[in-house]
């Protein structure tokens, strides 16, 4: 199995559920470059986030807390 086989897209509802970050805050953090940007996965407004990037964001937040 290659690394490519492990790629998973998360829709906004999943990202909000996993991170606990409400939708408006999610987009605010993205606009400030503090959260991974979404990827267009279809026509129109169909977007998703890479699971690996969302999990990396969460691990970074945990590490920042531990560093204090």
Buried (B, 14 or more C-beta within 10 A) or exposed (E): EEEEEEEEEBBBEBBBEBBEBEEEEBBEBBEEEEBBEBEEEEEEEEBBBBBBBBBEBBEEEEEEEEEE
